[in-house]
Amino acid sequence: MNQIENTLTSLEVAEMVGRRHDHVLADIRQIISDLGEPKSGGSSETIDINTFFVESTYRSAQNKELPCYLVTKQGCEVFGNRMTGAKGTQFTVGYVGRFNQMEQHIKQVQIPTTQRELVQLALSVNEETNQRIDVVETKIQEIEENKLITTEDKGTIDSHVRKKVASICRDLRLDQQAKSLLFQDLGSSIKRLFNVPNRGRIKDKDFLKALDFVDTWEPSSVTKAQIHQLSLFDETA
């Protein structure tokens, strides 16, 4: 059996171990680097890296050609040996099952005898691989779409909120009561606009939009009326 035909993509490995694809790529490159180092005792024996990992590419959802690896069963064994605990066991069970399925499928496939059958088989394998990659890419895209802002990003938004309220209070010479009304109004406006219970739940893709909203925000007519009433109350006190 050709090892290249019987492989998983590094995208599939990333999905199976629940890690980002770039982190899996970094691990594979480190393994390749380790395998390429001279063995102890001065042995000159070289290791065929393609026995474990084969460089390849895939098309992203944005139609960009990006790097990946084709990982053989031996490559999965080496990769799995770096993992410990339940995750390592789950990965081992997962990849062994996948390779058994592929081997059974290959045994059941009729060996092509004509040029036309060879072409049809190549197209079929390519279509199946593309479908698996499409599923992984869709999941990666969903994760990116729903990723939340970091604690640092939330701190940046909070800082912009404080600066915005302070600027309005300074320009209009407002007191502490008015300041509290502005904080409430701006906080509620952010939650309504981005449909979140608090600023920490804003999505990463909306981070810059949130900053722009805060920087250009103006108090609602209700808040302005409340502040105006406070001013009248102070004048008659």
Secondary structure, DSSP 4 states (H G I P E B T S, - for coil): --TTTS-EEHHHHHHHHT--HHHHHHHHHHHHHHHHSPPTT-------GGGTEEEEEEE-TTS-EEEEEEE-HHHHHHHHHT--HHHHHHHHHHHHHHHHHHHHHHHHSPPP-SHHHHHHHHHHHHHHHHHHHHHHHHHHHHHHHHPBPPHHHHHHHHHHHHHHHHHHHHHHT--HHHHHHHHHHHHHHHHHHHT-SSGGG-BGGGHHHHHHHHHH----HHHHHHHHHHHHHHHH-
